[in-house]
Amino acid sequence: MTRRITSFDVAAKAGVSQSAVSRVYSGASASKDTAFKVRAAAQELGYRPNVLARSLITGRSRIIGMVVAYLDNPFYPDALERFSRVLQDEGYHTLVFTVPEGTAKDDVDRVVQQMLDHQVDGMILASVGLSDALAARSEAAGIPVVLFNRGQEGSGLAQVTSANRAGGRKVAEFLISGGHTRIGHVSGWQGSSTGRDRTEGFLEALRNAGQELVGVEDGRYTLEDAAKAADELAQKGVDAIFVGNDHMAFAVMDHLRFKLGLRVPEDVSVIGYDDVTMASWAGYRLTTVRQPVGRMVNATVKALITHIEDTAARVCIEEIDGPLILRGSARIPEGLQ
């Protein structure tokens, strides 16, 4: 049986002390020369540091727990990939759980409790909420929590979102300037802050212009509900539809074109929210509000690491504005052509 290579073997090979090897792999202070010699020796010997043992010594698991509402929406796989890459650059690993949108708070709490049981150093909750009791328990355990793409008023938790109300207002102003008078809305799930905020910003701008919605349907962030909502709005004779995210907007466009025989944008303009990769595909060319996902991910990781290193740090509540991206799914006002 092959003997397991230890940190003492690496130290002897590199000509340094065992404590120097420990410093290199724990992220503690070590000179570049020492780090180079230790890693070269480790590679030559085939040494693999014991992460679990190191976490017992340092009190840090170097694991970040992530809870994601759902992965059907292509916005979230993209965000997860970015989180994984940025966190790896910071020396962390990710542990991912999924819970469906609209899952009862008790079920969300059970998932978060599992993460606490795994001794995570921090948690990122992407489009899910957290009960006040578990938020307090996480805080008492010294586990920082940051909400990503979801707000939770009065929670005291750090939050990073796009400027959802401003995005909704931009869509309304664009449609009005394009001469649309019979506007409908397929909202995101109204149990979520993102869904509510986008809807509220949209409605506010319409009211300011003296317009009312022809109809509003909750798409609940699912393709099936979005297609049904498109059918309901088409029966009311809408000439434009703002959809609460791109994932649902694709279903709306497909239903209008292939089930109802309507032209987009000649008969009905469609605008989404997120600007996922598919939005630029030739089959959709979706006009949409871009969520600046890279900036949002970076801000979330920065807020989390700040709180891991200093639990008394100020709680970050950040909204990041994103532009309206003009493509071919909505009528473009003359002044913008």
C-alpha positions as CSV (number, residue, x, y, z in Angstrom):
1,M,0.0,0.0,0.0
2,T,1.4,3.4,-1.0
3,R,2.2,5.6,1.9
4,R,0.3,8.9,2.1
5,I,2.4,11.9,1.4
6,T,2.3,14.4,4.3
7,S,3.1,18.0,4.8
8,F,6.3,16.9,6.6
9,D,7.5,15.2,3.4
10,V,6.8,18.4,1.4
11,A,8.6,20.5,4.0
12,A,11.7,18.2,3.8
13,K,11.6,18.2,0.0
14,A,11.2,22.0,-0.2
15,G,13.8,22.7,2.6
16,V,11.4,24.6,4.8
17,S,9.6,24.0,8.0
18,Q,6.3,22.1,8.3
19,S,4.7,25.3,9.6
20,A,5.7,27.1,6.4
21,V,3.9,24.4,4.4
22,S,0.8,25.0,6.6
23,R,1.0,28.7,6.1
24,V,1.1,28.3,2.3
25,Y,-2.0,26.1,2.2
26,S,-4.0,28.0,4.8
27,G,-3.6,31.3,3.0
28,A,-1.5,32.8,5.8
29,S,1.5,35.0,5.3
30,A,4.3,33.4,3.3
31,S,6.9,34.8,1.0
32,K,6.6,34.2,-2.8
33,D,9.9,32.2,-2.7
34,T,8.6,29.9,0.1
35,A,5.2,29.5,-1.6
36,F,6.9,28.6,-4.9
37,K,9.2,26.0,-3.3
38,V,6.4,24.4,-1.3
39,R,4.0,24.1,-4.3
40,A,6.8,22.8,-6.5
41,A,7.7,20.1,-4.0
42,A,4.0,19.2,-3.4
43,Q,3.5,18.8,-7.1
44,E,6.5,16.6,-7.5
45,L,5.5,14.4,-4.6
46,G,1.8,14.3,-5.4
47,Y,0.8,15.9,-2.1
48,R,-2.8,16.8,-1.6
49,P,-3.6,19.0,1.5
50,N,-6.3,17.7,3.8
51,V,-8.9,20.5,3.5
52,L,-11.1,19.1,6.3
53,A,-8.2,18.9,8.7
54,R,-7.1,22.4,7.8
55,S,-10.6,23.7,8.4
56,L,-10.5,22.3,12.0
57,I,-7.3,24.2,12.6
58,T,-8.4,27.5,11.0
59,G,-12.0,27.5,11.9
60,R,-12.8,28.2,8.3
61,S,-14.3,25.6,5.9
62,R,-13.6,27.9,2.8
63,I,-17.1,26.8,1.6
64,I,-19.8,29.1,0.5
65,G,-23.4,27.8,0.5
66,M,-25.6,28.9,-2.4
67,V,-29.4,28.4,-2.7
68,V,-30.9,29.0,-6.1
69,A,-34.6,29.2,-6.8
70,Y,-34.5,27.3,-10.1
71,L,-32.1,26.6,-13.0
72,D,-34.6,26.6,-15.9
73,N,-34.1,30.3,-16.3
74,P,-30.7,30.6,-18.2
75,F,-29.9,33.7,-16.1
76,Y,-29.1,31.5,-13.1
77,P,-26.7,28.9,-14.7
78,D,-24.7,31.9,-16.0
79,A,-24.7,33.6,-12.6
80,L,-23.7,30.3,-10.9
81,E,-20.7,29.9,-13.3
82,R,-19.6,33.4,-12.5
83,F,-20.0,32.9,-8.7
84,S,-18.0,29.7,-8.9
85,R,-15.2,31.4,-10.8
86,V,-15.0,34.5,-8.7
87,L,-15.2,32.5,-5.4
88,Q,-12.5,30.1,-6.6
89,D,-10.3,33.2,-7.3
90,E,-10.9,34.1,-3.6
91,G,-10.0,30.6,-2.4
92,Y,-13.5,29.4,-1.7
93,H,-15.6,26.4,-2.9
94,T,-19.3,26.4,-3.5
95,L,-22.0,24.1,-2.2
96,V,-25.2,24.5,-4.3
97,F,-28.8,23.7,-3.3
98,T,-32.0,24.4,-5.4
99,V,-35.5,25.2,-4.1
100,P,-38.4,26.0,-6.4
101,E,-39.7,29.6,-6.6
102,G,-42.6,30.0,-4.2
103,T,-41.3,27.2,-1.9
104,A,-42.6,27.5,1.7
105,K,-40.3,29.4,4.0
106,D,-40.1,26.3,6.3
107,D,-38.7,24.3,3.3
108,V,-36.2,27.0,2.5
109,D,-35.2,27.1,6.1
110,R,-34.5,23.4,6.1
111,V,-32.2,23.7,3.2
112,V,-30.3,26.6,4.8
113,Q,-30.1,24.6,8.0
114,Q,-28.3,21.9,6.0
115,M,-25.8,24.4,4.9
116,L,-25.2,25.5,8.4
117,D,-24.7,21.9,9.3
118,H,-21.9,21.8,6.6
119,Q,-20.1,24.6,8.5
120,V,-20.2,27.0,5.5
121,D,-18.4,30.3,6.0
122,G,-21.2,32.3,4.3
123,M,-24.4,31.9,2.3
124,I,-25.7,33.4,-0.9
125,L,-29.4,33.1,-1.5
126,A,-30.3,33.7,-5.2
127,S,-33.9,34.7,-5.6
128,V,-35.1,33.0,-2.4
129,G,-36.1,34.6,0.9
130,L,-35.2,33.6,4.5
131,S,-37.4,33.5,7.6
132,D,-36.6,36.1,10.3
133,A,-35.9,33.2,12.8
134,L,-33.3,31.5,10.6
135,A,-31.7,34.9,9.6
136,A,-31.2,35.6,13.3
137,R,-29.8,32.1,13.8
138,S,-27.4,32.5,11.0
139,E,-26.3,35.9,12.4
140,A,-25.9,34.3,15.9
141,A,-23.7,31.6,14.4
142,G,-21.6,34.3,12.7
143,I,-22.6,33.1,9.2
144,P,-23.0,36.0,6.9
145,V,-25.9,35.9,4.4
146,V,-26.2,37.9,1.2
147,L,-29.4,38.0,-1.0
148,F,-28.7,38.0,-4.7
149,N,-31.3,39.2,-7.2
150,R,-33.9,39.4,-4.4
151,G,-34.7,41.9,-1.7
152,Q,-36.2,41.3,1.7
153,E,-37.3,44.5,3.4
154,G,-36.6,44.7,7.1
155,S,-34.5,41.6,7.1
156,G,-31.2,43.3,8.0
157,L,-29.5,41.1,5.4
158,A,-27.1,42.3,2.7
159,Q,-28.8,42.5,-0.7
160,V,-27.6,43.0,-4.3
161,T,-30.2,43.4,-7.0
162,S,-30.5,45.2,-10.3
163,A,-32.5,48.5,-10.3
164,N,-35.8,46.7,-10.9
165,R,-38.2,49.6,-10.5
166,A,-36.0,51.8,-12.8
167,G,-35.9,48.9,-15.3
168,G,-39.7,48.7,-15.3
169,R,-40.0,52.4,-15.8
170,K,-37.6,52.3,-18.8
171,V,-39.8,49.7,-20.5
172,A,-43.0,51.7,-20.0
173,E,-41.4,54.9,-21.3
174,F,-40.0,53.1,-24.3
175,L,-43.4,51.5,-25.2
176,I,-45.2,54.8,-24.8
177,S,-42.7,56.6,-27.0
178,G,-43.3,53.9,-29.6
179,G,-47.0,54.8,-29.8
180,H,-48.3,51.8,-28.0
181,T,-51.7,52.3,-26.4
182,R,-52.9,48.8,-25.5
183,I,-50.2,47.5,-23.2
184,G,-50.2,44.3,-21.3
185,H,-47.9,42.8,-18.7
186,V,-46.9,39.2,-17.9
187,S,-45.4,39.8,-14.5
188,G,-42.8,37.8,-12.6
189,W,-44.1,35.9,-9.5
190,Q,-45.6,38.6,-7.3
191,G,-44.4,36.8,-4.2
192,S,-40.9,37.9,-5.1
193,S,-39.5,41.4,-4.6
194,T,-38.0,41.3,-8.1
195,G,-41.4,40.5,-9.7
196,R,-43.2,43.2,-7.6
197,D,-40.6,45.9,-8.1
198,R,-40.5,45.5,-11.9
199,T,-44.3,45.6,-12.0
200,E,-44.5,48.6,-9.7
201,G,-41.9,50.6,-11.7
202,F,-43.7,49.7,-15.0
203,L,-47.2,50.8,-13.6
204,E,-45.8,54.0,-12.1
205,A,-44.4,55.2,-15.5
206,L,-47.7,54.2,-17.3
207,R,-49.8,56.2,-14.7
208,N,-47.5,59.2,-15.1
209,A,-48.2,59.2,-18.8
210,G,-51.9,58.8,-18.2
211,Q,-52.1,55.2,-19.4
212,E,-53.5,52.1,-17.8
213,L,-52.7,48.5,-18.5
214,V,-55.1,46.6,-20.7
215,G,-54.3,43.5,-18.5
216,V,-51.8,42.0,-16.2
217,E,-51.2,38.2,-15.7
218,D,-48.8,36.6,-13.2
219,G,-46.5,34.3,-15.2
220,R,-45.0,32.9,-12.0
221,Y,-41.6,32.5,-13.8
222,T,-42.8,29.4,-15.7
223,L,-43.1,28.8,-19.4
224,E,-46.5,27.2,-19.1
225,D,-48.0,30.1,-17.1
226,A,-46.4,32.7,-19.4
227,A,-47.9,31.1,-22.5
228,K,-51.3,31.1,-20.9
229,A,-50.9,34.7,-19.9
230,A,-49.9,35.6,-23.5
231,D,-53.1,33.9,-24.6
232,E,-55.3,35.9,-22.2
233,L,-53.6,39.2,-23.1
234,A,-53.9,38.5,-26.9
235,Q,-57.6,38.0,-26.5
236,K,-57.8,41.5,-25.0
237,G,-56.2,43.0,-28.1
238,V,-52.9,44.2,-26.7
239,D,-50.3,45.8,-29.0
240,A,-47.4,45.4,-26.6
241,I,-46.4,43.1,-23.7
242,F,-43.8,43.6,-21.0
243,V,-42.7,40.3,-19.7
244,G,-41.0,40.0,-16.2
245,N,-38.0,38.0,-17.4
246,D,-36.5,36.7,-20.7
247,H,-37.2,33.1,-19.8
248,M,-41.0,33.8,-19.9
249,A,-40.7,36.2,-22.8
250,F,-39.4,33.4,-25.0
251,A,-42.6,31.4,-24.2
252,V,-44.7,34.5,-24.8
253,M,-43.1,35.1,-28.3
254,D,-43.4,31.5,-29.3
255,H,-47.1,31.4,-28.3
256,L,-48.0,34.6,-30.1
257,R,-46.2,33.6,-33.3
258,F,-46.7,29.9,-33.6
259,K,-50.0,29.3,-31.7
260,L,-51.9,32.5,-32.5
261,G,-50.3,33.5,-35.8
262,L,-49.4,37.0,-34.7
263,R,-46.4,38.9,-35.8
264,V,-43.7,40.2,-33.4
265,P,-43.3,43.2,-33.4
266,E,-45.7,44.2,-36.2
267,D,-48.8,43.0,-34.3
268,V,-47.5,42.8,-30.8
269,S,-44.2,44.2,-29.4
270,V,-42.6,42.0,-26.7
271,I,-40.0,43.2,-24.1
272,G,-38.2,41.0,-21.5
273,Y,-35.9,41.5,-18.6
274,D,-32.4,40.0,-18.0
275,D,-30.6,39.9,-21.4
276,V,-29.6,36.2,-21.3
277,T,-27.6,34.9,-24.2
278,M,-30.7,33.5,-26.0
279,A,-32.1,37.0,-26.2
280,S,-29.7,37.9,-28.9
281,W,-30.4,34.7,-31.0
282,A,-31.8,35.3,-34.4
283,G,-35.0,33.4,-33.6
284,Y,-35.9,35.9,-30.8
285,R,-33.8,39.2,-31.1
286,L,-35.5,40.1,-27.9
287,T,-35.6,43.7,-26.7
288,T,-34.9,43.5,-23.0
289,V,-33.5,45.2,-19.9
290,R,-30.0,44.0,-19.2
291,Q,-29.2,42.8,-15.7
292,P,-25.5,43.5,-15.2
293,V,-24.9,40.0,-13.9
294,G,-21.1,40.3,-13.7
295,R,-21.2,43.5,-11.6
296,M,-24.0,42.0,-9.4
297,V,-21.9,38.8,-8.8
298,N,-18.8,40.8,-8.0
299,A,-20.7,43.1,-5.6
300,T,-22.3,40.0,-3.9
301,V,-19.0,38.3,-3.4
302,K,-17.4,41.5,-2.1
303,A,-20.2,42.0,0.4
304,L,-20.0,38.4,1.6
305,I,-16.2,38.3,2.0
306,T,-16.3,41.7,3.8
307,H,-18.7,40.2,6.4
308,I,-16.8,36.9,6.7
309,E,-13.7,38.9,7.6
310,D,-15.6,41.5,9.7
311,T,-19.0,40.5,11.1
312,A,-19.5,44.1,12.3
313,A,-19.1,45.5,8.8
314,R,-21.9,47.7,7.4
315,V,-24.7,45.8,5.7
316,C,-24.6,46.4,2.0
317,I,-27.9,47.1,0.1
318,E,-27.0,47.7,-3.5
319,E,-29.0,48.3,-6.7
320,I,-27.1,48.2,-10.0
321,D,-28.7,49.9,-13.0
322,G,-28.8,48.2,-16.4
323,P,-29.6,49.5,-19.9
324,L,-32.5,48.7,-22.2
325,I,-31.1,46.7,-25.0
326,L,-32.9,47.4,-28.3
327,R,-33.3,44.5,-30.8
328,G,-36.1,43.4,-33.1
329,S,-39.0,42.2,-30.9
330,A,-40.4,45.6,-30.2
331,R,-41.3,48.6,-32.3
332,I,-38.5,51.2,-32.0
333,P,-39.5,54.9,-31.7
334,E,-38.4,57.0,-34.7
335,G,-36.0,59.1,-32.6
336,L,-34.1,55.9,-31.5
337,Q,-33.8,54.2,-34.9
